[in-house]
Amino acid sequence: MIRSQSTSDSVTSEKNIKNRLQVQRLLEPGLIISSSFGSDAVKGLTQIPKTLPPRYFYDDRGSELFEQICALPEYYLTRTETEILQKCAGEIVRITGACEIVELGSGSSTKTRILLNAYQQQGLPLHYLPVDVSAGMLEKSAIQLLVDYPSLQIHALAGTYELALSQLQPSQLSNRMICFLGSSLGNLNPQECDVFLSEIVAALQVGEYFLLGIDLQKPKPILEAAYNDAQGITAAFNLNVLEHLNRRFGGNFDLQQFTHWAFYNESEHQIEMHLKSRRSQTVELAAVQLQIDFAPGETIRTEISRKFHLDVMQQQLKAKGLVPQKIWTDQKRWFGLLLCQLQGT
Ligand SMILES: C[S@@+](CC[C@H](N)C(=O)[O-])C[C@H]1O[C@@H](n2cnc3c(N)ncnc32)[C@H](O)[C@@H]1O
């Protein structure tokens, strides 16, 4: 609900906000009931080992739980990236000048406010295109931003990164910056990461920018604590995937029969998050006509979260033509933020 002082103010401000907000659903309901409905979940759950794409974390409840995770003492990622952004936002604005901000996986857009503040302070126009599969969170955050930034224009895209990147129209401002924060790049395996970076390049013109936040390699106990918090919020977030599947695909997962398991796979430099079956069981997802057998202790891997090395990432980006202009880290070098510019070939 949009806050304001009186009924007539409220009508004016609701109208004003509607004029500045466009929401585009990239996954139309018609499309969801198509043959591709749930195909990624079916594929993951029928392979060995079983996996699921991390986007199934993010129904409304999952998005709320993720917000709680961001505030946990063990989850250093959000805190550290916020601290870096606060330090360097002014410099980002000086380098890019006026630009349309596209944010992939925008969630609550909390960190984005640091960037919006910096562009606003320089008197630059504010055009923001948040992209997220969690449509509820996307719209809620967009409305709150429009209340707080009276000159902001938002074109929200509800759908996946891939769909959004392939459907972006040319920027209405002279420049575009695509932001991918929160180390969400770490959720992609190396092959997916390569494809994703090519999609970023295809969505930019030469001279435009890519702002990337990545979690860096660090001692195992710090990493494992971040994904096994004492309050059990991460466990609830992980188990909520099953609730989401039940609702979306007519499933009968019993959440009591699975446990959260997260560990650092040192050879792959990645946190792996799994749901482990407590016993032998068969689960059905009626809407996609799937029966899934679990052996005792068998897992579904729900997420990888790769931990990066700054030099290696720089080389990988450069190989795609995304040349880092400036790199910032925190004092402990736990997290990295890279501002890259697309160079011509
Ligand atoms: C780890 S959260 C990061 C949120 C925010 N960017 C931050 O840094 O705190 C990932 C966000 O990306 C969204 N998301 C996950 N997979 C996605 C996909 N394939 N396409 C679009 N959005 C996705 C989720 O709904 C969630 O809001």
The ligand as a MOL file (V3000), in Angstrom:
LIG
                    3D

  0  0  0     0  0            999 V3000
M  V30 BEGIN CTAB
M  V30 COUNTS 27 29 0 0 0
M  V30 BEGIN ATOM
M  V30 1 C 20.6010 -14.2860 -3.8780 0
M  V30 2 S 19.2350 -13.2450 -4.2480 0 CHG=1
M  V30 3 C 20.0870 -11.7100 -4.5010 0
M  V30 4 C 19.1950 -10.5080 -4.3310 0
M  V30 5 C 19.9100 -9.1670 -4.4750 0
M  V30 6 N 20.4260 -8.9810 -5.8310 0
M  V30 7 C 21.0350 -9.0670 -3.5040 0
M  V30 8 O 22.1800 -8.9100 -3.9620 0
M  V30 9 O 20.7980 -9.1250 -2.3010 0 CHG=-1
M  V30 10 C 18.8510 -13.7350 -5.8820 0
M  V30 11 C 17.6670 -13.0020 -6.5070 0
M  V30 12 O 17.5990 -13.3900 -7.8730 0
M  V30 13 C 16.3090 -13.8770 -8.1970 0
M  V30 14 N 16.5410 -14.9780 -9.1440 0
M  V30 15 C 17.0710 -16.1940 -8.8910 0
M  V30 16 N 17.2110 -16.9040 -10.0290 0
M  V30 17 C 16.7490 -16.1010 -11.0280 0
M  V30 18 C 16.6510 -16.2540 -12.4480 0
M  V30 19 N 17.0460 -17.3680 -13.0550 0
M  V30 20 N 16.1540 -15.2200 -13.1590 0
M  V30 21 C 15.7270 -14.0580 -12.5400 0
M  V30 22 N 15.8030 -13.8640 -11.2060 0
M  V30 23 C 16.3140 -14.8710 -10.4610 0
M  V30 24 C 15.6810 -14.3000 -6.9010 0
M  V30 25 O 14.2680 -14.2210 -6.9190 0
M  V30 26 C 16.3350 -13.3370 -5.8990 0
M  V30 27 O 15.5760 -12.1710 -5.7320 0
M  V30 END ATOM
M  V30 BEGIN BOND
M  V30 1 1 1 2
M  V30 2 1 2 3
M  V30 3 1 2 10
M  V30 4 1 3 4
M  V30 5 1 4 5
M  V30 6 1 5 6
M  V30 7 1 5 7
M  V30 8 2 7 8
M  V30 9 1 7 9
M  V30 10 1 10 11
M  V30 11 1 11 12
M  V30 12 1 11 26
M  V30 13 1 12 13
M  V30 14 1 13 14
M  V30 15 1 13 24
M  V30 16 1 14 15
M  V30 17 1 14 23
M  V30 18 2 15 16
M  V30 19 1 16 17
M  V30 20 1 17 18
M  V30 21 2 17 23
M  V30 22 1 18 19
M  V30 23 2 18 20
M  V30 24 1 20 21
M  V30 25 2 21 22
M  V30 26 1 22 23
M  V30 27 1 24 25
M  V30 28 1 24 26
M  V30 29 1 26 27
M  V30 END BOND
M  V30 END CTAB
M  END
